[in-house]
């Protein structure tokens, strides 16, 4: 029973320039470390072969350091054979990255640079489709249907590209470059795909493994995975998802409810079993709340943020209710009170443009936060 690990989209050397430098460095290092974690997962699963279905590197020209560290890390994993396919980010071109790799390729690395069968252990043959352009405009896997292979060996395809339009609302709905029935048409026991960064089953024999280290926010907070694949025949295949990632990227929503303490509500959103220092949280809030309660939520998010790797909160969908006691809290008389009342009037004026009303609410919230800055306990209780 041939058993192997299927992974893709490591994107080694990804810079994460939009994030703080310290965190970007940790994320980049975590991607480099996926090589060791994939090897450990393969050994635990009893597999000696790892398929990387494209985009092992984030670009066609990684630095010498990024390239060398990766090759040495793979070479150090004795007993593990790595099969690398060019993807759309690290595509195959003359004089490019793959010639650099081939010039000093460790013995346990196998470069899949031609559309031709490649021996895969004793019981199978690989049918690879290396990427030569970012948008080939054709089904790059079509050649597999007519590819000859020795009788009795299992046929395993590996390709990088879209089976569905991943920009569509329903990612399973729209056909794209690779025929989703390719495994059946080409007599494949398994088709290992790369390009989509989440784990996705197309059918029993066709899977995207997803990136082993996430790089974007997802609502399900599912960890980066690799797939442990066991094939008995062209009709019988067993696929198991294995968690690989160090970091979790969680996109969460919360609804502000009157009287609900924010700290416990925030804690309930965080996934169990995940170290907070390795959690990136993008929080979108909605609902209706008085200024005092909205400020309490803002303070709770601010208190939580330092324990996480990264935290951003979007309050744009929260409808802020302006109550007389909120204005009293800013000031009972004088210039500040006059300014607060003027902003409150603009915020509730249906005749004004939405942007102007939103700006008035933002200014009023800022004025309120200044007024309670010295008494956070009172602000948190809504007094």
Short mmCIF file of the C-alpha atoms (twelve columns), coordinates in Angstrom:
data_MODEL
# 
_entry.id   MODEL 
# 
loop_
_atom_site.group_PDB 
_atom_site.id 
_atom_site.type_symbol 
_atom_site.label_atom_id 
_atom_site.label_alt_id 
_atom_site.label_comp_id 
_atom_site.label_asym_id 
_atom_site.label_seq_id 
_atom_site.Cartn_x 
_atom_site.Cartn_y 
_atom_site.Cartn_z 
_atom_site.pdbx_PDB_model_num 
ATOM 1   C CA . UNK A 1   0.000   0.000  0.000   1 
ATOM 2   C CA . UNK A 2   1.914   3.111  -1.189  1 
ATOM 3   C CA . UNK A 3   1.668   5.823  1.449   1 
ATOM 4   C CA . UNK A 4   2.874   9.385  1.046   1 
ATOM 5   C CA . UNK A 5   2.368   12.915 2.333   1 
ATOM 6   C CA . UNK A 6   0.771   15.544 0.095   1 
ATOM 7   C CA . UNK A 7   1.502   19.229 0.728   1 
ATOM 8   C CA . UNK A 8   1.855   22.423 -1.298  1 
ATOM 9   C CA . UNK A 9   2.146   26.198 -1.154  1 
ATOM 10  C CA . UNK A 10  4.877   26.511 1.470   1 
ATOM 11  C CA . UNK A 11  5.718   29.943 -0.014  1 
ATOM 12  C CA . UNK A 12  9.140   29.966 1.611   1 
ATOM 13  C CA . UNK A 13  10.545  33.494 1.842   1 
ATOM 14  C CA . UNK A 14  7.128   35.206 1.971   1 
ATOM 15  C CA . UNK A 15  7.868   38.660 3.447   1 
ATOM 16  C CA . UNK A 16  4.593   39.609 5.257   1 
ATOM 17  C CA . UNK A 17  5.534   43.257 4.821   1 
ATOM 18  C CA . UNK A 18  2.068   44.513 5.824   1 
ATOM 19  C CA . UNK A 19  2.572   43.242 9.391   1 
ATOM 20  C CA . UNK A 20  4.864   44.522 12.180  1 
ATOM 21  C CA . UNK A 21  8.488   43.567 11.589  1 
ATOM 22  C CA . UNK A 22  8.795   41.317 14.650  1 
ATOM 23  C CA . UNK A 23  5.703   39.316 13.735  1 
ATOM 24  C CA . UNK A 24  6.680   39.177 10.054  1 
ATOM 25  C CA . UNK A 25  9.983   37.623 11.080  1 
ATOM 26  C CA . UNK A 26  8.231   34.992 13.185  1 
ATOM 27  C CA . UNK A 27  5.833   34.130 10.358  1 
ATOM 28  C CA . UNK A 28  8.643   33.840 7.821   1 
ATOM 29  C CA . UNK A 29  10.623  31.589 10.154  1 
ATOM 30  C CA . UNK A 30  7.554   29.429 10.816  1 
ATOM 31  C CA . UNK A 31  7.207   28.811 7.085   1 
ATOM 32  C CA . UNK A 32  10.827  27.705 6.885   1 
ATOM 33  C CA . UNK A 33  10.245  25.345 9.808   1 
ATOM 34  C CA . UNK A 34  7.385   23.579 8.000   1 
ATOM 35  C CA . UNK A 35  9.982   21.405 6.290   1 
ATOM 36  C CA . UNK A 36  10.900  19.725 9.574   1 
ATOM 37  C CA . UNK A 37  7.264   19.495 10.662  1 
ATOM 38  C CA . UNK A 38  6.247   17.877 7.371   1 
ATOM 39  C CA . UNK A 39  9.069   15.342 7.685   1 
ATOM 40  C CA . UNK A 40  8.035   14.513 11.265  1 
ATOM 41  C CA . UNK A 41  4.402   14.084 10.177  1 
ATOM 42  C CA . UNK A 42  5.473   11.784 7.333   1 
ATOM 43  C CA . UNK A 43  7.463   9.571  9.692   1 
ATOM 44  C CA . UNK A 44  4.567   9.419  12.150  1 
ATOM 45  C CA . UNK A 45  2.286   8.345  9.297   1 
ATOM 46  C CA . UNK A 46  4.749   5.721  8.063   1 
ATOM 47  C CA . UNK A 47  5.467   7.582  4.823   1 
ATOM 48  C CA . UNK A 48  8.859   8.064  3.207   1 
ATOM 49  C CA . UNK A 49  7.713   10.285 0.313   1 
ATOM 50  C CA . UNK A 50  6.464   13.877 0.389   1 
ATOM 51  C CA . UNK A 51  4.833   15.502 -2.633  1 
ATOM 52  C CA . UNK A 52  5.048   19.313 -2.778  1 
ATOM 53  C CA . UNK A 53  2.505   20.381 -5.408  1 
ATOM 54  C CA . UNK A 54  3.927   23.774 -6.349  1 
ATOM 55  C CA . UNK A 55  4.809   27.148 -4.834  1 
ATOM 56  C CA . UNK A 56  7.426   25.759 -2.492  1 
ATOM 57  C CA . UNK A 57  9.006   29.212 -2.782  1 
ATOM 58  C CA . UNK A 58  7.111   32.495 -2.796  1 
ATOM 59  C CA . UNK A 59  8.915   33.812 -5.873  1 
ATOM 60  C CA . UNK A 60  11.012  32.762 -8.846  1 
ATOM 61  C CA . UNK A 61  14.066  34.426 -7.300  1 
ATOM 62  C CA . UNK A 62  14.329  33.610 -3.583  1 
ATOM 63  C CA . UNK A 63  17.447  34.838 -1.838  1 
ATOM 64  C CA . UNK A 64  20.413  32.501 -1.660  1 
ATOM 65  C CA . UNK A 65  19.843  32.212 2.092   1 
ATOM 66  C CA . UNK A 66  16.160  31.229 1.774   1 
ATOM 67  C CA . UNK A 67  16.980  28.703 -0.950  1 
ATOM 68  C CA . UNK A 68  19.991  27.227 0.812   1 
ATOM 69  C CA . UNK A 69  18.228  26.873 4.167   1 
ATOM 70  C CA . UNK A 70  15.357  25.002 2.526   1 
ATOM 71  C CA . UNK A 71  17.549  22.617 0.539   1 
ATOM 72  C CA . UNK A 72  19.713  21.866 3.552   1 
ATOM 73  C CA . UNK A 73  16.658  21.280 5.734   1 
ATOM 74  C CA . UNK A 74  15.272  18.775 3.220   1 
ATOM 75  C CA . UNK A 75  18.630  17.071 2.800   1 
ATOM 76  C CA . UNK A 76  18.919  16.697 6.582   1 
ATOM 77  C CA . UNK A 77  15.711  14.647 6.741   1 
ATOM 78  C CA . UNK A 78  17.298  11.271 6.096   1 
ATOM 79  C CA . UNK A 79  14.946  8.596  4.857   1 
ATOM 80  C CA . UNK A 80  12.511  11.153 3.427   1 
ATOM 81  C CA . UNK A 81  12.232  11.705 -0.325  1 
ATOM 82  C CA . UNK A 82  10.912  15.084 -1.487  1 
ATOM 83  C CA . UNK A 83  9.199   15.533 -4.870  1 
ATOM 84  C CA . UNK A 84  9.051   19.214 -5.890  1 
ATOM 85  C CA . UNK A 85  6.793   20.609 -8.623  1 
ATOM 86  C CA . UNK A 86  7.138   24.182 -9.974  1 
ATOM 87  C CA . UNK A 87  4.029   26.268 -9.240  1 
ATOM 88  C CA . UNK A 88  2.820   29.614 -10.524 1 
ATOM 89  C CA . UNK A 89  4.891   31.584 -7.981  1 
ATOM 90  C CA . UNK A 90  8.093   29.564 -8.502  1 
ATOM 91  C CA . UNK A 91  7.422   28.587 -12.097 1 
ATOM 92  C CA . UNK A 92  9.793   26.789 -14.404 1 
ATOM 93  C CA . UNK A 93  11.708  28.944 -16.844 1 
ATOM 94  C CA . UNK A 94  15.076  28.813 -18.560 1 
ATOM 95  C CA . UNK A 95  17.921  30.107 -16.425 1 
ATOM 96  C CA . UNK A 96  15.690  30.476 -13.392 1 
ATOM 97  C CA . UNK A 97  15.190  29.038 -9.931  1 
ATOM 98  C CA . UNK A 98  15.030  25.385 -10.907 1 
ATOM 99  C CA . UNK A 99  18.394  25.472 -12.620 1 
ATOM 100 C CA . UNK A 100 19.827  26.910 -9.391  1 
ATOM 101 C CA . UNK A 101 18.310  23.989 -7.476  1 
ATOM 102 C CA . UNK A 102 19.403  21.359 -10.003 1 
ATOM 103 C CA . UNK A 103 22.987  22.600 -9.822  1 
ATOM 104 C CA . UNK A 104 23.251  21.558 -6.169  1 
ATOM 105 C CA . UNK A 105 20.339  19.202 -5.575  1 
ATOM 106 C CA . UNK A 106 20.462  16.874 -2.547  1 
ATOM 107 C CA . UNK A 107 20.125  13.187 -3.345  1 
ATOM 108 C CA . UNK A 108 16.729  12.907 -1.635  1 
ATOM 109 C CA . UNK A 109 15.178  15.697 -3.748  1 
ATOM 110 C CA . UNK A 110 13.374  14.810 -6.955  1 
ATOM 111 C CA . UNK A 111 12.554  17.700 -9.284  1 
ATOM 112 C CA . UNK A 112 9.418   17.278 -11.380 1 
ATOM 113 C CA . UNK A 113 10.349  19.416 -14.384 1 
ATOM 114 C CA . UNK A 114 8.850   17.496 -17.315 1 
ATOM 115 C CA . UNK A 115 5.444   16.203 -18.352 1 
ATOM 116 C CA . UNK A 116 6.661   12.631 -18.248 1 
ATOM 117 C CA . UNK A 117 6.166   9.655  -15.910 1 
ATOM 118 C CA . UNK A 118 8.530   9.525  -12.913 1 
ATOM 119 C CA . UNK A 119 9.090   6.397  -10.762 1 
ATOM 120 C CA . UNK A 120 7.474   6.786  -7.341  1 
ATOM 121 C CA . UNK A 121 8.618   4.064  -4.997  1 
ATOM 122 C CA . UNK A 122 8.191   0.476  -6.150  1 
ATOM 123 C CA . UNK A 123 4.460   0.436  -6.742  1 
ATOM 124 C CA . UNK A 124 3.562   3.724  -8.434  1 
ATOM 125 C CA . UNK A 125 4.453   6.286  -11.062 1 
ATOM 126 C CA . UNK A 126 4.060   10.071 -10.856 1 
ATOM 127 C CA . UNK A 127 2.505   12.103 -13.664 1 
ATOM 128 C CA . UNK A 128 3.643   15.696 -13.014 1 
ATOM 129 C CA . UNK A 129 2.578   18.940 -14.654 1 
ATOM 130 C CA . UNK A 130 5.105   21.711 -13.880 1 
ATOM 131 C CA . UNK A 131 3.929   25.329 -14.218 1 
ATOM 132 C CA . UNK A 132 5.664   27.319 -16.917 1 
ATOM 133 C CA . UNK A 133 3.441   30.400 -16.692 1 
ATOM 134 C CA . UNK A 134 1.156   32.066 -14.167 1 
ATOM 135 C CA . UNK A 135 -1.877  31.700 -16.427 1 
ATOM 136 C CA . UNK A 136 -1.497  28.832 -18.918 1 
ATOM 137 C CA . UNK A 137 -4.992  29.339 -20.354 1 
ATOM 138 C CA . UNK A 138 -5.526  25.600 -20.750 1 
ATOM 139 C CA . UNK A 139 -6.021  22.445 -18.761 1 
ATOM 140 C CA . UNK A 140 -2.434  21.632 -17.854 1 
ATOM 141 C CA . UNK A 141 -3.370  18.129 -16.714 1 
ATOM 142 C CA . UNK A 142 -4.935  16.946 -19.991 1 
ATOM 143 C CA . UNK A 143 -1.779  15.092 -21.073 1 
ATOM 144 C CA . UNK A 144 -2.229  12.616 -18.197 1 
ATOM 145 C CA . UNK A 145 -5.116  10.861 -19.976 1 
ATOM 146 C CA . UNK A 146 -2.893  9.452  -22.685 1 
ATOM 147 C CA . UNK A 147 0.342   9.083  -20.708 1 
ATOM 148 C CA . UNK A 148 1.683   5.524  -20.838 1 
ATOM 149 C CA . UNK A 149 2.818   3.873  -17.623 1 
ATOM 150 C CA . UNK A 150 4.050   0.364  -16.756 1 
ATOM 151 C CA . UNK A 151 1.247   -2.113 -16.251 1 
ATOM 152 C CA . UNK A 152 0.480   -2.840 -12.619 1 
ATOM 153 C CA . UNK A 153 1.813   0.448  -11.239 1 
ATOM 154 C CA . UNK A 154 -0.523  2.949  -9.647  1 
ATOM 155 C CA . UNK A 155 -0.766  6.294  -11.429 1 
ATOM 156 C CA . UNK A 156 -0.535  9.391  -9.225  1 
ATOM 157 C CA . UNK A 157 -0.951  12.856 -10.737 1 
ATOM 158 C CA . UNK A 158 0.460   16.091 -9.345  1 
ATOM 159 C CA . UNK A 159 -0.441  19.550 -10.650 1 
ATOM 160 C CA . UNK A 160 -0.736  23.180 -9.592  1 
ATOM 161 C CA . UNK A 161 -3.724  25.247 -10.621 1 
ATOM 162 C CA . UNK A 162 -7.462  25.758 -10.263 1 
ATOM 163 C CA . UNK A 163 -10.105 23.090 -10.539 1 
ATOM 164 C CA . UNK A 164 -12.702 25.686 -9.503  1 
ATOM 165 C CA . UNK A 165 -12.927 29.470 -9.505  1 
ATOM 166 C CA . UNK A 166 -11.753 30.243 -5.987  1 
ATOM 167 C CA . UNK A 167 -12.919 33.844 -6.265  1 
ATOM 168 C CA . UNK A 168 -16.525 32.733 -6.676  1 
ATOM 169 C CA . UNK A 169 -18.883 32.833 -3.700  1 
ATOM 170 C CA . UNK A 170 -19.229 29.044 -3.911  1 
ATOM 171 C CA . UNK A 171 -15.715 27.730 -4.484  1 
ATOM 172 C CA . UNK A 172 -17.061 24.429 -5.810  1 
ATOM 173 C CA . UNK A 173 -19.363 25.907 -8.414  1 
ATOM 174 C CA . UNK A 174 -17.355 27.176 -11.376 1 
ATOM 175 C CA . UNK A 175 -15.108 25.045 -13.586 1 
ATOM 176 C CA . UNK A 176 -11.682 26.458 -14.349 1 
ATOM 177 C CA . UNK A 177 -8.382  25.215 -15.770 1 
ATOM 178 C CA . UNK A 178 -8.076  21.636 -14.447 1 
ATOM 179 C CA . UNK A 179 -10.848 19.154 -15.163 1 
ATOM 180 C CA . UNK A 180 -12.262 18.046 -11.795 1 
ATOM 181 C CA . UNK A 181 -12.795 14.593 -13.315 1 
ATOM 182 C CA . UNK A 182 -9.132  14.267 -14.295 1 
ATOM 183 C CA . UNK A 183 -8.413  11.444 -11.810 1 
ATOM 184 C CA . UNK A 184 -11.172 9.311  -13.347 1 
ATOM 185 C CA . UNK A 185 -10.333 10.217 -16.946 1 
ATOM 186 C CA . UNK A 186 -6.611  9.484  -16.546 1 
ATOM 187 C CA . UNK A 187 -6.993  6.401  -14.363 1 
ATOM 188 C CA . UNK A 188 -5.286  8.068  -11.402 1 
ATOM 189 C CA . UNK A 189 -5.312  6.555  -7.959  1 
ATOM 190 C CA . UNK A 190 -4.828  10.094 -6.647  1 
ATOM 191 C CA . UNK A 191 -4.428  13.635 -7.983  1 
ATOM 192 C CA . UNK A 192 -2.365  15.889 -5.685  1 
ATOM 193 C CA . UNK A 193 -3.166  19.546 -6.301  1 
ATOM 194 C CA . UNK A 194 -1.631  22.821 -5.200  1 
ATOM 195 C CA . UNK A 195 -2.676  26.488 -5.511  1 
ATOM 196 C CA . UNK A 196 -5.643  26.724 -3.107  1 
ATOM 197 C CA . UNK A 197 -4.309  27.521 0.388   1 
ATOM 198 C CA . UNK A 198 -7.063  25.716 2.291   1 
ATOM 199 C CA . UNK A 199 -7.542  21.965 2.451   1 
ATOM 200 C CA . UNK A 200 -10.237 21.068 -0.098  1 
ATOM 201 C CA . UNK A 201 -11.653 17.738 -1.246  1 
ATOM 202 C CA . UNK A 202 -12.746 17.764 -4.887  1 
ATOM 203 C CA . UNK A 203 -13.619 14.071 -4.917  1 
ATOM 204 C CA . UNK A 204 -12.368 10.934 -3.172  1 
ATOM 205 C CA . UNK A 205 -9.193  10.848 -5.294  1 
ATOM 206 C CA . UNK A 206 -8.618  14.578 -5.901  1 
ATOM 207 C CA . UNK A 207 -7.499  16.907 -3.110  1 
ATOM 208 C CA . UNK A 208 -5.896  20.238 -2.396  1 
ATOM 209 C CA . UNK A 209 -3.689  19.818 0.656   1 
ATOM 210 C CA . UNK A 210 -3.587  23.557 1.329   1 
ATOM 211 C CA . UNK A 211 -0.698  25.517 2.753   1 
ATOM 212 C CA . UNK A 212 0.856   23.867 5.829   1 
ATOM 213 C CA . UNK A 213 1.298   27.328 7.370   1 
ATOM 214 C CA . UNK A 214 -1.677  29.717 6.860   1 
ATOM 215 C CA . UNK A 215 -1.102  33.239 5.567   1 
ATOM 216 C CA . UNK A 216 -4.608  34.729 5.661   1 
ATOM 217 C CA . UNK A 217 -7.638  34.974 7.924   1 
ATOM 218 C CA . UNK A 218 -10.277 32.243 7.801   1 
ATOM 219 C CA . UNK A 219 -13.562 32.078 9.686   1 
ATOM 220 C CA . UNK A 220 -13.114 28.428 10.703  1 
ATOM 221 C CA . UNK A 221 -9.626  28.931 12.188  1 
ATOM 222 C CA . UNK A 222 -8.693  25.574 10.659  1 
ATOM 223 C CA . UNK A 223 -4.987  24.921 10.968  1 
ATOM 224 C CA . UNK A 224 -2.665  24.518 8.019   1 
ATOM 225 C CA . UNK A 225 -2.635  20.863 7.062   1 
ATOM 226 C CA . UNK A 226 -0.901  18.189 5.075   1 
ATOM 227 C CA . UNK A 227 -2.581  15.051 3.765   1 
ATOM 228 C CA . UNK A 228 -1.506  11.526 4.580   1 
ATOM 229 C CA . UNK A 229 -2.509  9.429  1.572   1 
ATOM 230 C CA . UNK A 230 -2.673  5.622  1.375   1 
ATOM 231 C CA . UNK A 231 -3.560  3.993  -1.953  1 
ATOM 232 C CA . UNK A 232 -4.542  0.351  -2.319  1 
ATOM 233 C CA . UNK A 233 -5.710  0.605  -5.922  1 
ATOM 234 C CA . UNK A 234 -6.982  3.122  -8.448  1 
ATOM 235 C CA . UNK A 235 -10.377 2.844  -6.765  1 
ATOM 236 C CA . UNK A 236 -9.369  2.662  -3.088  1 
ATOM 237 C CA . UNK A 237 -7.650  5.600  -1.420  1 
ATOM 238 C CA . UNK A 238 -7.579  6.790  2.186   1 
ATOM 239 C CA . UNK A 239 -6.848  10.439 2.972   1 
ATOM 240 C CA . UNK A 240 -6.203  11.821 6.465   1 
ATOM 241 C CA . UNK A 241 -5.762  15.497 7.327   1 
ATOM 242 C CA . UNK A 242 -2.767  16.216 9.554   1 
ATOM 243 C CA . UNK A 243 -2.358  19.561 11.385  1 
ATOM 244 C CA . UNK A 244 1.028   21.126 10.630  1 
ATOM 245 C CA . UNK A 245 0.756   24.865 11.302  1 
ATOM 246 C CA . UNK A 246 2.345   26.800 14.125  1 
ATOM 247 C CA . UNK A 247 0.192   29.925 13.676  1 
ATOM 248 C CA . UNK A 248 -3.596  30.201 13.585  1 
ATOM 249 C CA . UNK A 249 -5.284  33.007 11.636  1 
ATOM 250 C CA . UNK A 250 -8.830  33.486 12.913  1 
ATOM 251 C CA . UNK A 251 -11.468 35.743 11.405  1 
ATOM 252 C CA . UNK A 252 -14.274 36.058 13.952  1 
ATOM 253 C CA . UNK A 253 -17.509 37.989 14.373  1 
ATOM 254 C CA . UNK A 254 -19.134 39.185 17.580  1 
ATOM 255 C CA . UNK A 255 -22.422 40.938 18.225  1 
ATOM 256 C CA . UNK A 256 -22.577 43.567 20.942  1 
ATOM 257 C CA . UNK A 257 -25.530 42.871 23.209  1 
ATOM 258 C CA . UNK A 258 -26.702 45.318 25.883  1 
ATOM 259 C CA . UNK A 259 -25.347 44.436 29.293  1 
ATOM 260 C CA . UNK A 260 -23.031 41.644 28.083  1 
ATOM 261 C CA . UNK A 261 -19.536 41.851 29.633  1 
ATOM 262 C CA . UNK A 262 -17.070 42.055 26.722  1 
ATOM 263 C CA . UNK A 263 -14.078 40.186 28.211  1 
ATOM 264 C CA . UNK A 264 -15.827 36.780 28.585  1 
ATOM 265 C CA . UNK A 265 -17.466 37.195 25.178  1 
ATOM 266 C CA . UNK A 266 -14.061 37.802 23.587  1 
ATOM 267 C CA . UNK A 267 -12.488 34.846 25.393  1 
ATOM 268 C CA . UNK A 268 -15.265 32.577 24.078  1 
ATOM 269 C CA . UNK A 269 -14.278 33.424 20.502  1 
ATOM 270 C CA . UNK A 270 -10.722 32.136 20.882  1 
ATOM 271 C CA . UNK A 271 -10.094 28.535 19.744  1 
ATOM 272 C CA . UNK A 272 -9.036  26.021 22.358  1 
ATOM 273 C CA . UNK A 273 -5.642  24.369 22.231  1 
ATOM 274 C CA . UNK A 274 -3.984  27.332 20.506  1 
ATOM 275 C CA . UNK A 275 -1.239  29.327 22.191  1 
ATOM 276 C CA . UNK A 276 -2.340  32.954 22.266  1 
ATOM 277 C CA . UNK A 277 1.093   34.161 21.188  1 
ATOM 278 C CA . UNK A 278 0.606   32.150 17.970  1 
ATOM 279 C CA . UNK A 279 -2.910  33.440 17.228  1 
ATOM 280 C CA . UNK A 280 -3.708  36.222 14.754  1 
ATOM 281 C CA . UNK A 281 -7.228  37.571 15.226  1 
ATOM 282 C CA . UNK A 282 -9.293  39.724 12.862  1 
ATOM 283 C CA . UNK A 283 -12.446 40.666 14.744  1 
ATOM 284 C CA . UNK A 284 -15.539 42.167 13.132  1 
ATOM 285 C CA . UNK A 285 -18.134 43.538 15.522  1 
ATOM 286 C CA . UNK A 286 -21.787 44.299 14.881  1 
ATOM 287 C CA . UNK A 287 -24.927 45.107 16.848  1 
ATOM 288 C CA . UNK A 288 -26.159 48.141 18.806  1 
ATOM 289 C CA . UNK A 289 -24.579 49.597 21.911  1 
ATOM 290 C CA . UNK A 290 -24.480 52.849 23.884  1 
ATOM 291 C CA . UNK A 291 -21.232 54.782 23.836  1 
ATOM 292 C CA . UNK A 292 -20.282 53.448 27.280  1 
ATOM 293 C CA . UNK A 293 -20.636 49.806 26.248  1 
ATOM 294 C CA . UNK A 294 -18.916 50.319 22.926  1 
ATOM 295 C CA . UNK A 295 -16.004 51.916 24.784  1 
ATOM 296 C CA . UNK A 296 -15.935 48.951 27.166  1 
ATOM 297 C CA . UNK A 297 -15.592 46.612 24.168  1 
ATOM 298 C CA . UNK A 298 -12.813 48.754 22.698  1 
ATOM 299 C CA . UNK A 299 -10.947 48.612 26.003  1 
ATOM 300 C CA . UNK A 300 -11.438 44.833 26.247  1 
ATOM 301 C CA . UNK A 301 -9.997  44.354 22.759  1 
ATOM 302 C CA . UNK A 302 -7.079  46.622 23.663  1 
ATOM 303 C CA . UNK A 303 -6.434  44.564 26.805  1 
ATOM 304 C CA . UNK A 304 -6.536  41.283 24.874  1 
ATOM 305 C CA . UNK A 305 -4.307  42.368 21.978  1 
ATOM 306 C CA . UNK A 306 -0.873  42.180 23.699  1 
ATOM 307 C CA . UNK A 307 -1.363  38.478 24.490  1 
ATOM 308 C CA . UNK A 308 -1.953  37.635 20.815  1 
ATOM 309 C CA . UNK A 309 0.453   37.545 17.894  1 
ATOM 310 C CA . UNK A 310 -1.733  40.131 16.152  1 
ATOM 311 C CA . UNK A 311 -5.179  41.624 16.703  1 
ATOM 312 C CA . UNK A 312 -7.309  43.975 14.615  1 
ATOM 313 C CA . UNK A 313 -10.916 44.944 15.327  1 
ATOM 314 C CA . UNK A 314 -13.486 46.469 12.996  1 
ATOM 315 C CA . UNK A 315 -16.334 48.348 14.722  1 
ATOM 316 C CA . UNK A 316 -17.798 49.777 11.494  1 
ATOM 317 C CA . UNK A 317 -20.955 47.629 11.720  1 
ATOM 318 C CA . UNK A 318 -21.715 48.637 15.302  1 
ATOM 319 C CA . UNK A 319 -24.596 51.085 15.622  1 
ATOM 320 C CA . UNK A 320 -23.677 53.437 18.429  1 
ATOM 321 C CA . UNK A 321 -26.586 54.637 20.514  1 
ATOM 322 C CA . UNK A 322 -26.179 58.117 21.928  1 
ATOM 323 C CA . UNK A 323 -27.855 58.515 25.285  1 
ATOM 324 C CA . UNK A 324 -28.103 61.626 27.482  1 
ATOM 325 C CA . UNK A 325 -25.930 60.094 30.187  1 
ATOM 326 C CA . UNK A 326 -23.178 59.575 27.608  1 
ATOM 327 C CA . UNK A 327 -23.195 63.305 26.851  1 
ATOM 328 C CA . UNK A 328 -23.223 64.045 30.588  1 
ATOM 329 C CA . UNK A 329 -20.144 61.922 30.931  1 
ATOM 330 C CA . UNK A 330 -18.310 64.035 28.380  1 
ATOM 331 C CA . UNK A 331 -19.341 67.270 30.093  1 
ATOM 332 C CA . UNK A 332 -22.500 68.656 31.689  1 
ATOM 333 C CA . UNK A 333 -21.875 72.188 30.381  1 
ATOM 334 C CA . UNK A 334 -19.368 74.328 28.566  1 
ATOM 335 C CA . UNK A 335 -17.596 73.994 25.255  1 
ATOM 336 C CA . UNK A 336 -17.176 70.210 25.352  1 
ATOM 337 C CA . UNK A 337 -20.882 69.726 25.989  1 
ATOM 338 C CA . UNK A 338 -21.756 72.051 23.121  1 
ATOM 339 C CA . UNK A 339 -19.404 70.147 20.817  1 
ATOM 340 C CA . UNK A 340 -20.806 66.789 21.960  1 
ATOM 341 C CA . UNK A 341 -24.393 67.863 21.349  1 
ATOM 342 C CA . UNK A 342 -23.501 69.186 17.901  1 
ATOM 343 C CA . UNK A 343 -21.810 65.902 16.974  1 
ATOM 344 C CA . UNK A 344 -24.742 63.891 18.340  1 
ATOM 345 C CA . UNK A 345 -27.151 65.946 16.255  1 
ATOM 346 C CA . UNK A 346 -25.103 65.356 13.078  1 
ATOM 347 C CA . UNK A 347 -24.804 61.637 13.807  1 
ATOM 348 C CA . UNK A 348 -28.597 61.276 14.018  1 
ATOM 349 C CA . UNK A 349 -29.457 63.578 11.107  1 
ATOM 350 C CA . UNK A 350 -30.937 61.389 8.357   1 
ATOM 351 C CA . UNK A 351 -30.667 64.295 5.909   1 
ATOM 352 C CA . UNK A 352 -26.856 64.161 5.976   1 
ATOM 353 C CA . UNK A 353 -24.669 61.841 3.904   1 
ATOM 354 C CA . UNK A 354 -23.725 58.549 5.569   1 
ATOM 355 C CA . UNK A 355 -20.022 59.389 5.540   1 
ATOM 356 C CA . UNK A 356 -20.630 62.668 7.358   1 
ATOM 357 C CA . UNK A 357 -22.857 60.981 9.955   1 
ATOM 358 C CA . UNK A 358 -20.237 58.253 10.468  1 
ATOM 359 C CA . UNK A 359 -17.511 60.884 10.903  1 
ATOM 360 C CA . UNK A 360 -19.636 62.630 13.541  1 
ATOM 361 C CA . UNK A 361 -20.107 59.362 15.435  1 
ATOM 362 C CA . UNK A 362 -16.369 58.643 15.276  1 
ATOM 363 C CA . UNK A 363 -15.574 62.100 16.611  1 
ATOM 364 C CA . UNK A 364 -18.125 61.689 19.406  1 
ATOM 365 C CA . UNK A 365 -16.670 58.300 20.364  1 
ATOM 366 C CA . UNK A 366 -13.196 59.835 20.470  1 
ATOM 367 C CA . UNK A 367 -14.454 62.648 22.657  1 
ATOM 368 C CA . UNK A 368 -16.124 60.138 24.945  1 
ATOM 369 C CA . UNK A 369 -12.998 57.959 25.212  1 
ATOM 370 C CA . UNK A 370 -10.970 60.986 26.245  1 
ATOM 371 C CA . UNK A 371 -13.515 61.829 28.911  1 
ATOM 372 C CA . UNK A 372 -13.301 58.375 30.531  1 
ATOM 373 C CA . UNK A 373 -9.571  57.911 30.087  1 
ATOM 374 C CA . UNK A 374 -8.841  58.595 33.734  1 
ATOM 375 C CA . UNK A 375 -11.670 56.412 35.049  1 
ATOM 376 C CA . UNK A 376 -11.642 53.133 33.085  1 
ATOM 377 C CA . UNK A 377 -13.605 51.216 35.718  1 
ATOM 378 C CA . UNK A 378 -16.544 53.570 35.411  1 
ATOM 379 C CA . UNK A 379 -16.397 53.405 31.614  1 
ATOM 380 C CA . UNK A 380 -16.332 49.601 31.630  1 
ATOM 381 C CA . UNK A 381 -19.413 49.443 33.822  1 
ATOM 382 C CA . UNK A 382 -21.265 51.942 31.623  1 
ATOM 383 C CA . UNK A 383 -21.653 54.452 34.462  1 
# 
